[in-house]
Amino acid sequence: MTGIEVLHAVKKISKFSEFVFLTANENMEVAVESIKSGAFDYIIKDNDIALKKVIDKITKIAKIKQLKQNNKATKLLMIILLLILIVIIVSGMLLFAFGVIKVK
């Protein structure tokens, strides 16, 4: 199997898996196809810093995943707080409308 075929097979099973291709193949068509297929990045083994680039990409992926998780938690908290606020406002309006609270 090619790397892109592996990517397709894994993405069918686990759509949240990330791929960073490290290759000596400098074919731009392959690079573009890998990114279009869902790879996070395509790194060419051009010198000794290729491994550092891979580590940097993996670190970036971890940070992005953490930010997405934090974003989901923040959205959920905001929805809960908004619902609580709506309940408070509606309760206050009902109490006022039915005369439970007397306004002078």
N, CA, C and O atoms as a DFTB+ gen file, in Angstrom:
416 C
 N C O
     1  1       0.846      -1.193       0.000
     2  2       0.000       0.000       0.000
     3  2       0.885       1.249       0.000
     4  3       1.973       1.266       0.577
     5  1       0.392       2.269      -0.653
     6  2       1.089       3.555      -0.586
     7  2       0.692       4.256       0.698
     8  3      -0.251       3.846       1.375
     9  1       1.405       5.301       1.023
    10  2       1.068       6.083       2.204
    11  2      -0.328       6.677       2.123
    12  3      -1.050       6.717       3.120
    13  1      -0.707       7.137       0.945
    14  2      -2.039       7.728       0.764
    15  2      -3.117       6.666       0.923
    16  3      -4.185       6.944       1.470
    17  1      -2.850       5.449       0.451
    18  2      -3.810       4.358       0.642
    19  2      -3.965       4.023       2.129
    20  3      -5.069       3.744       2.595
    21  1      -2.872       4.052       2.857
    22  2      -2.932       3.828       4.311
    23  2      -3.749       4.939       4.960
    24  3      -4.592       4.679       5.819
    25  1      -3.497       6.168       4.550
    26  2      -4.245       7.304       5.088
    27  2      -5.744       7.105       4.876
    28  3      -6.526       7.274       5.812
    29  1      -6.155       6.748       3.657
    30  2      -7.575       6.526       3.359
    31  2      -8.157       5.417       4.230
    32  3      -9.259       5.552       4.761
    33  1      -7.418       4.326       4.373
    34  2      -7.903       3.189       5.160
    35  2      -8.068       3.564       6.632
    36  3      -9.069       3.212       7.255
    37  1      -7.097       4.270       7.179
    38  2      -7.162       4.656       8.593
    39  2      -8.258       5.698       8.813
    40  3      -8.978       5.625       9.809
    41  1      -8.397       6.658       7.909
    42  2      -9.427       7.697       8.051
    43  2     -10.831       7.093       8.027
    44  3     -11.745       7.638       8.647
    45  1     -11.017       5.965       7.315
    46  2     -12.319       5.296       7.326
    47  2     -12.630       4.740       8.710
    48  3     -13.783       4.721       9.141
    49  1     -11.596       4.294       9.391
    50  2     -11.763       3.694      10.725
    51  2     -11.753       4.763      11.813
    52  3     -12.532       4.693      12.763
    53  1     -10.887       5.737      11.677
    54  2     -10.689       6.757      12.707
    55  2     -10.498       8.109      12.045
    56  3      -9.376       8.507      11.733
    57  1     -11.607       8.815      11.833
    58  2     -11.521      10.081      11.095
    59  2     -10.744      11.168      11.831
    60  3     -10.371      12.176      11.230
    61  1     -10.497      10.974      13.120
    62  2      -9.780      11.986      13.887
    63  2      -8.271      11.741      13.939
    64  3      -7.536      12.528      14.536
    65  1      -7.808      10.660      13.319
    66  2      -6.364      10.394      13.269
    67  2      -5.704      11.421      12.361
    68  3      -6.276      11.846      11.358
    69  1      -4.501      11.806      12.729
    70  2      -3.756      12.780      11.940
    71  2      -2.538      12.111      11.306
    72  3      -1.959      11.188      11.879
    73  1      -2.156      12.581      10.126
    74  2      -1.016      12.046       9.400
    75  2      -0.030      13.155       9.079
    76  3      -0.413      14.238       8.637
    77  1       1.236      12.870       9.305
    78  2       2.327      13.718       8.850
    79  2       3.211      12.805       8.007
    80  3       3.825      11.870       8.522
    81  1       3.269      13.083       6.718
    82  2       4.090      12.279       5.820
    83  2       5.524      12.781       5.868
    84  3       5.788      13.976       5.738
    85  1       6.443      11.841       6.057
    86  2       7.870      12.134       5.980
    87  2       8.420      11.252       4.870
    88  3       8.394      10.025       4.975
    89  1       8.912      11.867       3.819
    90  2       9.297      11.116       2.635
    91  2      10.485      11.754       1.926
    92  3      10.792      12.932       2.108
    93  1      11.130      10.946       1.125
    94  2      12.191      11.471       0.261
    95  2      11.624      11.842      -1.108
    96  3      12.331      12.403      -1.945
    97  1      10.357      11.530      -1.332
    98  2       9.693      11.800      -2.607
    99  2       9.338      13.285      -2.695
   100  3       8.535      13.783      -1.907
   101  1       9.928      13.977      -3.640
   102  2       9.680      15.411      -3.798
   103  2       8.602      15.705      -4.831
   104  3       8.490      16.836      -5.304
   105  1       7.812      14.705      -5.182
   106  2       6.754      14.855      -6.174
   107  2       5.629      15.726      -5.601
   108  3       4.962      15.330      -4.645
   109  1       5.424      16.895      -6.180
   110  2       4.410      17.824      -5.685
   111  2       2.997      17.265      -5.828
   112  3       2.125      17.566      -5.013
   113  1       2.770      16.455      -6.856
   114  2       1.445      15.861      -7.035
   115  2       1.104      14.950      -5.858
   116  3      -0.030      14.940      -5.378
   117  1       2.087      14.191      -5.400
   118  2       1.879      13.312      -4.243
   119  2       1.650      14.153      -2.986
   120  3       0.785      13.837      -2.169
   121  1       2.414      15.200      -2.841
   122  2       2.248      16.083      -1.682
   123  2       0.849      16.690      -1.660
   124  3       0.180      16.684      -0.627
   125  1       0.412      17.212      -2.797
   126  2      -0.922      17.823      -2.886
   127  2      -1.998      16.777      -2.628
   128  3      -2.963      17.046      -1.913
   129  1      -1.842      15.593      -3.198
   130  2      -2.826      14.521      -3.014
   131  2      -2.907      14.098      -1.548
   132  3      -3.996      13.824      -1.044
   133  1      -1.780      14.044      -0.871
   134  2      -1.795      13.648       0.543
   135  2      -2.516      14.687       1.394
   136  3      -3.277      14.330       2.293
   137  1      -2.289      15.951       1.122
   138  2      -2.968      17.014       1.874
   139  2      -4.462      17.009       1.558
   140  3      -5.287      17.136       2.463
   141  1      -4.813      16.863       0.290
   142  2      -6.229      16.791      -0.100
   143  2      -6.920      15.591       0.542
   144  3      -8.116      15.634       0.831
   145  1      -6.164      14.532       0.760
   146  2      -6.724      13.314       1.345
   147  2      -6.851      13.400       2.862
   148  3      -7.403      12.499       3.493
   149  1      -6.344      14.471       3.440
   150  2      -6.522      14.665       4.873
   151  2      -5.269      14.636       5.711
   152  3      -5.351      14.679       6.938
   153  1      -4.108      14.564       5.082
   154  2      -2.868      14.605       5.853
   155  2      -2.680      15.993       6.449
   156  3      -3.038      16.996       5.831
   157  1      -2.122      16.045       7.641
   158  2      -1.868      17.333       8.287
   159  2      -0.723      18.056       7.587
   160  3      -0.754      19.275       7.415
   161  1       0.293      17.285       7.184
   162  2       1.426      17.907       6.493
   163  2       2.217      16.853       5.726
   164  3       2.043      15.649       5.919
   165  1       3.072      17.332       4.871
   166  2       3.912      16.497       4.010
   167  2       5.314      17.079       4.097
   168  3       5.568      18.177       3.603
   169  1       6.218      16.344       4.723
   170  2       7.575      16.851       4.948
   171  2       8.556      16.030       4.119
   172  3       8.530      14.799       4.138
   173  1       9.412      16.726       3.401
   174  2      10.421      16.062       2.575
   175  2      11.714      15.940       3.384
   176  3      12.171      16.908       3.991
   177  1      12.290      14.749       3.383
   178  2      13.559      14.502       4.081
   179  2      14.668      15.181       3.291
   180  3      15.321      14.562       2.452
   181  1      14.864      16.435       3.567
   182  2      15.863      17.171       2.810
   183  2      17.197      17.274       3.539
   184  3      18.243      17.437       2.910
   185  1      17.158      17.179       4.860
   186  2      18.405      17.260       5.630
   187  2      18.137      16.791       7.063
   188  3      17.134      16.133       7.340
   189  1      19.034      17.134       7.944
   190  2      18.950      16.670       9.328
   191  2      17.801      17.291      10.121
   192  3      17.473      16.798      11.200
   193  1      17.186      18.353       9.618
   194  2      16.127      18.999      10.395
   195  2      14.738      18.420      10.113
   196  3      13.749      18.895      10.671
   197  1      14.656      17.412       9.265
   198  2      13.359      16.815       8.939
   199  2      12.688      16.243      10.181
   200  3      11.484      16.417      10.365
   201  1      13.453      15.561      11.038
   202  2      12.883      14.993      12.256
   203  2      12.362      16.097      13.171
   204  3      11.310      15.949      13.793
   205  1      13.094      17.194      13.252
   206  2      12.640      18.332      14.064
   207  2      11.324      18.873      13.513
   208  3      10.431      19.240      14.277
   209  1      11.206      18.922      12.191
   210  2       9.964      19.390      11.570
   211  2       8.801      18.475      11.931
   212  3       7.697      18.943      12.211
   213  1       9.053      17.172      11.924
   214  2       8.001      16.212      12.279
   215  2       7.569      16.413      13.726
   216  3       6.376      16.440      14.026
   217  1       8.533      16.553      14.610
   218  2       8.218      16.772      16.030
   219  2       7.434      18.068      16.203
   220  3       6.476      18.115      16.974
   221  1       7.833      19.116      15.495
   222  2       7.106      20.390      15.555
   223  2       5.659      20.218      15.084
   224  3       4.742      20.773      15.690
   225  1       5.452      19.459      14.015
   226  2       4.090      19.238      13.495
   227  2       3.259      18.441      14.491
   228  3       2.085      18.747      14.701
   229  1       3.853      17.425      15.105
   230  2       3.132      16.629      16.101
   231  2       2.756      17.500      17.297
   232  3       1.650      17.382      17.824
   233  1       3.661      18.369      17.725
   234  2       3.368      19.306      18.816
   235  2       2.228      20.230      18.428
   236  3       1.341      20.498      19.238
   237  1       2.244      20.717      17.195
   238  2       1.187      21.604      16.709
   239  2      -0.155      20.871      16.687
   240  3      -1.173      21.438      17.085
   241  1      -0.167      19.618      16.227
   242  2      -1.394      18.825      16.200
   243  2      -1.947      18.668      17.606
   244  3      -3.151      18.812      17.819
   245  1      -1.075      18.372      18.575
   246  2      -1.515      18.211      19.965
   247  2      -2.121      19.503      20.506
   248  3      -3.137      19.470      21.201
   249  1      -1.504      20.637      20.190
   250  2      -2.028      21.926      20.644
   251  2      -3.385      22.226      20.003
   252  3      -4.299      22.705      20.675
   253  1      -3.515      21.947      18.723
   254  2      -4.787      22.184      18.023
   255  2      -5.885      21.317      18.615
   256  3      -6.999      21.791      18.838
   257  1      -5.580      20.045      18.870
   258  2      -6.578      19.149      19.463
   259  2      -6.991      19.640      20.846
   260  3      -8.172      19.592      21.190
   261  1      -6.028      20.115      21.647
   262  2      -6.346      20.642      22.978
   263  2      -7.202      21.900      22.874
   264  3      -8.146      22.071      23.646
   265  1      -6.879      22.783      21.925
   266  2      -7.678      23.995      21.738
   267  2      -9.106      23.653      21.311
   268  3     -10.056      24.285      21.775
   269  1      -9.267      22.662      20.434
   270  2     -10.603      22.250      20.014
   271  2     -11.396      21.701      21.197
   272  3     -12.585      21.983      21.345
   273  1     -10.725      20.912      22.039
   274  2     -11.393      20.366      23.215
   275  2     -11.793      21.489      24.170
   276  3     -12.906      21.492      24.696
   277  1     -10.892      22.436      24.392
   278  2     -11.206      23.580      25.249
   279  2     -12.352      24.403      24.669
   280  3     -13.205      24.900      25.404
   281  1     -12.364      24.544      23.341
   282  2     -13.407      25.303      22.674
   283  2     -14.777      24.649      22.888
   284  3     -15.762      25.336      23.160
   285  1     -14.833      23.328      22.767
   286  2     -16.092      22.613      22.991
   287  2     -16.574      22.806      24.420
   288  3     -17.759      23.043      24.654
   289  1     -15.653      22.703      25.378
   290  2     -16.017      22.867      26.787
   291  2     -16.515      24.284      27.056
   292  3     -17.484      24.475      27.792
   293  1     -15.858      25.270      26.464
   294  2     -16.268      26.667      26.644
   295  2     -17.646      26.911      26.038
   296  3     -18.472      27.590      26.648
   297  1     -17.910      26.370      24.847
   298  2     -19.227      26.522      24.217
   299  2     -20.313      25.899      25.079
   300  3     -21.377      26.491      25.263
   301  1     -20.052      24.705      25.610
   302  2     -21.036      24.041      26.470
   303  2     -21.309      24.866      27.720
   304  3     -22.464      25.020      28.118
   305  1     -20.274      25.393      28.337
   306  2     -20.435      26.235      29.518
   307  2     -21.238      27.488      29.189
   308  3     -22.100      27.893      29.969
   309  1     -20.963      28.104      28.044
   310  2     -21.704      29.310      27.651
   311  2     -23.182      28.996      27.420
   312  3     -24.045      29.795      27.784
   313  1     -23.478      27.858      26.828
   314  2     -24.872      27.464      26.612
   315  2     -25.574      27.252      27.941
   316  3     -26.707      27.698      28.123
   317  1     -24.913      26.575      28.872
   318  2     -25.496      26.342      30.197
   319  2     -25.751      27.661      30.905
   320  3     -26.819      27.861      31.483
   321  1     -24.782      28.558      30.865
   322  2     -24.956      29.865      31.521
   323  2     -26.068      30.681      30.862
   324  3     -26.823      31.372      31.547
   325  1     -26.170      30.604      29.544
   326  2     -27.237      31.304      28.836
   327  2     -28.598      30.757      29.238
   328  3     -29.535      31.528      29.450
   329  1     -28.720      29.453      29.344
   330  2     -29.987      28.845      29.768
   331  2     -30.350      29.251      31.193
   332  3     -31.514      29.525      31.487
   333  1     -29.364      29.288      32.070
   334  2     -29.617      29.736      33.450
   335  2     -30.091      31.179      33.448
   336  3     -31.029      31.524      34.167
   337  1     -29.458      32.019      32.654
   338  2     -29.855      33.426      32.562
   339  2     -31.282      33.553      32.035
   340  3     -32.061      34.362      32.538
   341  1     -31.623      32.763      31.033
   342  2     -32.985      32.797      30.481
   343  2     -33.992      32.375      31.537
   344  3     -35.049      32.993      31.665
   345  1     -33.680      31.337      32.293
   346  2     -34.583      30.877      33.364
   347  2     -34.767      31.977      34.404
   348  3     -35.885      32.203      34.868
   349  1     -33.705      32.653      34.770
   350  2     -33.794      33.740      35.750
   351  2     -34.662      34.879      35.215
   352  3     -35.521      35.391      35.933
   353  1     -34.448      35.272      33.978
   354  2     -35.222      36.369      33.381
   355  2     -36.693      35.992      33.259
   356  3     -37.566      36.777      33.631
   357  1     -36.975      34.802      32.744
   358  2     -38.370      34.372      32.591
   359  2     -39.033      34.258      33.951
   360  3     -40.185      34.664      34.108
   361  1     -38.339      33.719      34.929
   362  2     -38.903      33.605      36.284
   363  2     -39.235      34.982      36.838
   364  3     -40.301      35.186      37.418
   365  1     -38.324      35.917      36.658
   366  2     -38.567      37.285      37.135
   367  2     -39.750      37.930      36.441
   368  3     -40.555      38.609      37.079
   369  1     -39.859      37.719      35.134
   370  2     -40.986      38.289      34.391
   371  2     -42.307      37.663      34.840
   372  3     -43.305      38.369      34.979
   373  1     -42.324      36.362      35.065
   374  2     -43.556      35.700      35.529
   375  2     -43.944      36.162      36.921
   376  3     -45.118      36.413      37.194
   377  1     -42.965      36.274      37.796
   378  2     -43.264      36.761      39.156
   379  2     -43.814      38.174      39.098
   380  3     -44.761      38.496      39.816
   381  1     -43.246      39.011      38.269
   382  2     -43.713      40.395      38.133
   383  2     -45.104      40.426      37.497
   384  3     -45.980      41.164      37.946
   385  1     -45.303      39.622      36.451
   386  2     -46.573      39.623      35.713
   387  2     -47.725      39.130      36.566
   388  3     -48.843      39.623      36.419
   389  1     -47.498      38.208      37.420
   390  2     -48.578      37.657      38.240
   391  2     -48.675      38.331      39.610
   392  3     -49.375      37.843      40.498
   393  1     -47.994      39.416      39.772
   394  2     -48.154      40.262      40.949
   395  2     -47.529      39.718      42.206
   396  3     -47.835      40.200      43.297
   397  1     -46.676      38.745      42.098
   398  2     -46.053      38.226      43.306
   399  2     -45.116      39.283      43.868
   400  3     -44.979      39.423      45.083
   401  1     -44.474      40.023      42.978
   402  2     -43.603      41.110      43.384
   403  2     -44.366      42.403      43.185
   404  3     -44.811      42.701      42.076
   405  1     -44.519      43.162      44.233
   406  2     -45.222      44.443      44.156
   407  2     -44.227      45.559      43.882
   408  3     -43.260      45.748      44.620
   409  1     -44.486      46.301      42.796
   410  2     -43.630      47.426      42.457
   411  2     -44.365      48.697      42.827
   412  3     -45.511      48.905      42.429
   413  1     -43.697      49.544      43.589
   414  2     -44.342      50.788      44.030
   415  2     -44.127      51.889      43.043
   416  3     -44.599      53.006      43.252
